[in-house]
Amino acid sequence: MKTIATTCVLLYILLGNIAVAEVISQGSESVSTAEHNAWEQYEHMARWLIYLGTMLEIENTSIEEEYLAATLRSMKTMSKSLTIGYSWHAYKSWKSRWPSIISSNRALIKKYITEKTDDSDALSIVNSM
């Protein structure tokens, strides 16, 4: 079975979003695509992660680690404010769609995010419910 990162990489390549595919496949080594004006791709990545979280129970599956790592990356590259270098559209996607994620996935994501980052925007989302 393919991991979520592999699946997302394939989806992004198919959709022409090579820069985001490279970010996902690099793991935690890099937090930017290094591509000019790639912020729309960060929004797409956030929406894919949210979509998967609304459709599949992630915990104890083969994709759990990759999904959580990609979610952390997404939340660390977003910003509530219009901060250069961070995607405010990804923030809006997480904020508005957080309630639609399966409750067990929200709990899993919340635990992971609170353990892995002190980013106030990420924490404000996972603590909002």
C-alpha positions in Angstrom: 0.0 0.0 0.0 1.3 3.5 -0.9 1.9 6.0 1.8 -0.1 9.2 1.9 3.0 11.2 0.8 3.5 8.9 -2.2 -0.2 9.3 -3.0 -0.1 13.1 -2.7 3.1 13.3 -4.7 1.5 11.3 -7.5 -1.6 13.4 -7.4 0.3 16.7 -7.4 2.5 15.5 -10.3 -0.6 14.5 -12.2 -2.1 17.9 -11.5 1.1 19.7 -12.5 2.0 20.9 -9.0 5.6 19.6 -9.0 6.8 22.1 -6.4 4.4 20.8 -3.7 5.2 17.2 -4.6 8.8 18.0 -3.9 8.0 19.6 -0.6 6.0 16.6 0.6 8.6 14.1 -0.6 11.4 15.9 1.2 10.0 15.2 4.7 10.8 17.7 7.4 14.0 19.0 5.8 12.5 22.0 4.1 9.4 24.0 4.6 9.2 25.9 1.3 8.8 25.0 -2.3 11.6 27.5 -3.3 9.3 28.3 -6.2 8.2 31.9 -6.8 4.5 32.4 -5.9 3.9 28.8 -4.8 1.4 29.8 -2.1 -1.6 28.5 -4.1 0.1 25.1 -3.9 0.2 25.3 -0.2 -3.5 26.0 -0.1 -4.0 22.9 -2.4 -1.9 20.8 -0.1 -3.9 21.9 3.0 -7.2 21.1 1.2 -6.0 17.6 0.2 -5.0 16.9 3.8 -8.3 18.2 5.0 -10.2 16.2 2.4 -8.4 13.0 3.4 -9.2 13.8 7.1 -12.9 14.0 6.3 -13.0 10.7 4.4 -10.6 8.3 6.2 -9.9 7.4 9.8 -6.1 7.9 9.8 -5.1 6.5 13.2 -3.4 3.1 13.2 -3.1 3.0 9.4 -0.1 2.8 7.2 -0.5 6.4 6.2 -0.7 7.9 9.8 2.9 9.1 10.1 3.1 10.6 6.6 -0.3 12.2 7.0 0.7 13.8 10.4 4.1 15.0 9.1 2.4 16.5 6.0 -0.2 18.2 8.2 2.5 19.6 10.5 4.3 21.0 7.4 1.1 22.5 6.1 0.3 24.2 9.5 3.9 25.5 9.9 3.8 27.1 6.5 0.5 29.0 7.0 -0.3 32.2 8.8 -3.4 34.0 10.0 -1.9 37.3 9.2 -0.6 38.5 5.9 3.0 37.4 6.7 5.5 37.2 3.8 6.7 33.7 3.4 3.5 32.0 4.8 0.2 31.1 3.2 -2.8 32.8 4.6 -5.1 31.0 2.2 -3.9 27.6 3.7 -4.7 29.1 7.1 -8.2 30.0 5.9 -8.7 26.5 4.6 -7.7 24.8 7.8 -9.8 27.3 9.9 -13.0 27.0 7.9 -12.8 23.3 7.3 -11.4 22.1 10.7 -14.9 21.2 12.0 -15.5 18.9 8.9 -12.6 16.6 9.8 -13.6 13.3 11.4 -13.5 13.9 15.2 -10.9 11.1 15.8 -8.7 12.6 13.2 -9.0 16.1 14.8 -8.0 14.5 18.1 -5.0 12.8 16.5 -3.9 15.9 14.6 -4.4 18.1 17.8 -2.2 15.7 19.8 0.5 15.7 17.1 0.5 19.4 16.5 0.6 20.3 20.2 3.6 18.0 20.7 5.5 19.1 17.6 5.1 22.9 17.4 4.5 26.0 19.4 3.2 27.9 16.3 0.3 30.0 17.6 -1.7 29.8 14.4 -1.5 26.0 14.2 -2.4 25.8 17.9 -5.3 28.1 17.5 -6.9 25.9 14.9 -6.4 22.5 16.7 -7.6 24.0 20.0 -10.7 25.6 18.4 -13.0 22.6 19.0 
